[in-house]
Amino acid sequence: MRTMLAGRLHLDTRTFAVEEVPVPTPGPGEVLIKVKAAGVCLSDVHLIDGSIAPAVPVDAVARSRAVTLGHEVAGVIHGLGPDLRGDWSPGMRVALQAGQACGECGHCMRRSPCQQPVTRGVDYDGGWAEYAIAREDTLAPIPDHLPFDQAAIIPDAVSTPYAAIVETGAVRPAQAVGIWGAGGLGVHGIRLARLVGAAPVIAIDPLPQARERALAFGADFALDPAAPDFAEAVGRATRGRGVDVALDFAGVPAVREQAASVLGAGGVLVLAGLHPAPITVTDSMGFSYRSHQIRGHYGSGPEHVTQLIDLASAGRLDLAPSVTDHIPLAHAADAVARLEQKVGDPIRLVLTP
């Protein structure tokens, strides 16, 4: 039996280790991917520390109480399962969608957006491994000139802020956009907001180095949320009109209250950062009078990943600065610790099997 290395989280004990496991065999409609690059996300850290847990684990995960982490994955097709509908062949370069439709709910039966999607590396085995299984409808071809490490981080690290901006926030050219949190999602939000024509793009982060990075990634202003003149600074940056679209990529309750306080008339607050705390609207009269909105956001759709692959391939989006370091799969635990402790202030660490 062929074996491989895989970064496995044991759900009962919340212990993570790189272990030797059997190489999986693709079933009907599936392919076997030889992984070339896999991103390390803060969600992976939260899975290990127990902050989040599989919502709808597939049978294999539920039985073994263990899952291979990794939802940002790129590689080459290595083997083909039976009953494939697409024209796939070994050696094709692909990125993998970060999740897939359940295929069983009423919405899936009606070919509508799935209401109970499952997430790679959370509900079913992901790509922190030498090989990974992928359903063919989750494959996104990538061109030869797009590096695997950049392609790998497009699902989630780039596609989540992209979808939050172009779909949930519906940002239009010349709108003032505020981005709270200049970390792994926020820095891409800055670049993408600028790409769609937002002006000004205002980054808000308490860390001086994060604010410097935000400016390097294209923010027009980088503000300290704790500054006593914060509201006045937003007013100056927006010529008094306030923020049209505020995006919370930090997932911090205080961020939401602050972001809501500087919304302009008709402004929208998009909650892309996840946190279990209740949402409080302190000035409900003003909120209604000024036609404010709060919109939840989670992840992205398959079309967003393919659009971003096209943008990166065409040179409209340079993701090379987003890859902070490459770490061998065998040292995945070190990568998790570096991200959790913000050693070197990483944007994205990439595992290489």
N, C-alpha and C positions, 0 to 999 in steps of 0.2 A: 504493500500500500504506500503510495506517494504521500509525503508529508510536506508541510510548509510552516513558516513562522506566521503567527497572527497575534495581534494585540487584543487580548480578551478581558472583558469585564465580567466578573462573577457577581451576579446581581444580589444574591443572598448575603454575601459578606462585603460587598463593595470593594473587592480587591481586584487590582489590575495587574496583569503580567503578560509578557510576550511568551507565548507557548508554542509548542510544536503540535499541529493538528493535521488531520487528513486534508488533502487538496480536494475541494468540493467538485462534484460532477454536475454539469448543467442539465436541467430537465427540459421538458417541452417548452419552447418559446424562450429559452435562456441561452446565454453564452458564458464562457469562462474567460475572464479578463486577467491578463498578466499585468499587475499593478506597477506603474512606473512612478507615481507620485500621489501622496495623500495628505491633505491639509489637516492641521491640528487646530481645532476650534474651541472657544470657551465653552460651548455646549458639551464638548467631550469632557472637559474638566468638571462641569456640573453633573454629568452622568456619574463620574467616578465618585464625587463627594456626596451624591445622593440628592442634590437639589432638584434634579429632574429624573424621571424614570420612564421606561417604555410605556406608552399609552395603550397600544394595541399590538403587543408582541406576537409574532408569528409562532406557529406551533413548535418549531425547533428551538426557538429562544425560550418559550414558555416551559418546555420540557427540561432543557439543560440548565435553565436559569443562568445562562451566560450568553454574551453577544460580542462579536468582533466589532470594535468601534470603527469610525471613519465614514463621514458622509460627503467629503470632498475628494473625489477620486478621478484619476485619469490613467489610461494605460492602453494596451493593445489587445485585440481579440486573440485569444489563444486556442480556444476550442468551441465547437458549436454543438448545441443540443438539438434534439429532433423538433420537427414541426415549426421551423422558423418561417416567418412570412416575408421578412426583409432580405435584401441581397447583401448578406454579411459574409465576410471571409477572414480567415486568420491573418493577422498582421495589420488590420485596420486600426487606426488611431482613434480613440474615443474618450470623451469625458462621460461621466455617469451622472444622471439626475440624482439629486439628494434624496429622493423618495419616489414612491409610485402609488398609483391609485389602487384601492383595495380590490376592485373588480367585482365586488359582490353587493354593494349597497344599491339602493334604488336609483340614486343619481348615476352610478356607473352603468346600470342597466339601460338608462335613458340617454347614455352618452353625454351626460352633464358633468360638470366638475365634481370630483369625488368629495364626499363629506366626511370620509374617514380614511384619509391617506395614511400610509405607513412610511416611516423614515428610515433610510439606510443607516446602518451603524447605531440604530436606536431600537427599532422594532424588529429588524432583521439584520443579518451579518453585513458589515460594511467593508471598507477597503484598507484598514490597517493590517494588511496581509500581503503575502506574495501573490496570491491569486484571489479573485472575488467573482461571485456569481452576479450576473445582471440580467434582468428581463429585457428583451430586445426593445420594448417601447421606452426604456430609460436610457438608451444609448444616444449620444450626441456626437456625431463625427467631428473631428478636429483636423485642420490642415497640417501639412508637414512642417510648416514654418512656425507654428504656435507651440512653444515649449510645453512639456507635460506639466511642469510645476505651475505655470500660469493657468493652464487649462483646468487643472485640478481644483483651484480655489474659486473658479467662477461659480459653480453651484454653492450657494449659501453666502460665502464671504462677499461676493460681488452681486450675485443675483438677488439676494434678500434686500439690500438697500436699493438696488435698481427697481425692483418691483414696488417697494415702498414709495419710491419717488414718482415713477411714471404711472403706476396703477392706483395704489391706495391714496397717495397724496395728490395725484394728477397735477404735478408741477408743470407750469407753463412758463415760456420765456418771460424774463423781466420780473418774475415774482421773487419776493424776498424769502429766502429759505434759511431757517435756523437748524443746525445739526448739533444735538447734544450728545457728546461722547465721540472722541476722535480716536477710537480703538480700531479693531479689526473690521468692523462694519462701518463705523463712522467715517474713516478716511476714504473708503470707497464711495460712501454717500456724498462726500464733498466733491470728489472728482466727477461723479455722475450727475450731481445737481448742476455743476458747471457745464457739463456736456450737453444737458438739455436746455441750457440757456438761462438758468436762475441767476438773478442779480438783485441784491448782493447775496453771496453765500457766506453765512456767519457760522463759524464753529465755536462751540462752547465746551470747555473742558477745564477742570481744576488743576491739571498738571501742566507746568510750563513747557516740558518737552513735548507733550501732546499738542499744545497750541502751536509750537514751532513746526511740528510735523504737519498740522492742519494747513498752515500757510504754504508749506512746501508742496502740499497736494492740491493747492488751488483755492483755498478759502480766501475771501476778500478781507475778512476780519476774523480774529481769534480772541475770544473774550473769556475772562475768568468769571465763572458763575458766582463766586463769593465776593467779587468786587462791590463796594458800596454803591457805585454809580452804574451797576450793570444795566438796569432798565434804561437809564439815560443814554448809555452807550449803544444799546439796540435802537433807541429812537434816532440817534445821530446817524447810525449806519443805514437806517431805512427811511431817512428824511421825514421821520415822524409818523409814518404810516403803520409801523409795526410789522411783525412777521406774518407772511401769507401762509406758509406751511412750516410747521415745526415738527421735527422728527426726533423722537427719543430713541437713540441707539444704545443708551446706557442701561435702561431697565432699572432706574432708581426712582422711587416715589417722589423725592424732592424735585427731580428734574421735571416731572409732569406738571407740578404746580407752578414752577417757574416758567416753563414753556407756555402754559396757558395764560400766564399773566402778561405776556408780551405779544400775544396774537393781535393782529390788526382786524379790522372789520371783515367778517366772512372768513376768518382764519381757521385753519385746520390743524389739529394736533394728531400726529400719527404715532401710534405706540408700536414700534418695531422691537424695542428692547423688552424682554419678558420679565415680569415680577408678579408674585402672587398677591401683593398688597392691594386693598381696595383703591379705586380711583375717586378722589374727592374734588368736587367743583366748589371752590370757596365762594366765588361770586356768581351764583346761579342767575341772578337778575341780569348782570352784565353779560354773562355768557349767552343768554337768550337774546338780549337786546342787540348784541353785536353779531348775532348769527354764527357763533362759533360751533365747531364740530370736533368730536373725538372719534377717531377711526382706529380699530384694531388691525394689526398686520402680522402675518406669519409666513415666512418662507417666500417662495416664488413658484411660478409655473414653468412647465417645460419650454414654452416659447421664450421666456426671459433668458434662459440659459443659451438657447441657440442664437438669439439676438446678440447677446454679449460675446459669444464666440465670433460672430460676424464682425462686430465692432473691434474686438481685439485683433482679429486677423487682418482687418483693413487698416490697422494702425491708428484708429480713432481712440483707442484705450490702451495705454501702456501699463501692464500689470507687473512688469519686472521689479519696480521699487516695492511692491507689496510682499515679495518673498524675502523674509528676513534671513532665513537660514535653512539649510538642508541637514536632516538628521537621519541616520540609519534606522530602519524599522526596529532593529534589535534594541535600540536605545529610546524607544517611544516613551517610556516612563520619565526619562530625563526631559523630553520635549514637553510633556504635561507639566512637570514641575517648573520649567522655565516660563511657560505661559501663565501658570497660576501665580507665580511670584513676580511676573513681569520683568524677568531678567533680560536686560538688553532692550526693553521696551519693544517687544516683537509685534509686527503686524500679522504676519502669517509664518508659522514654522511648517515645513513640509517634510514628511517622512518619505524616505526612498528605500524600498525593499532591496 
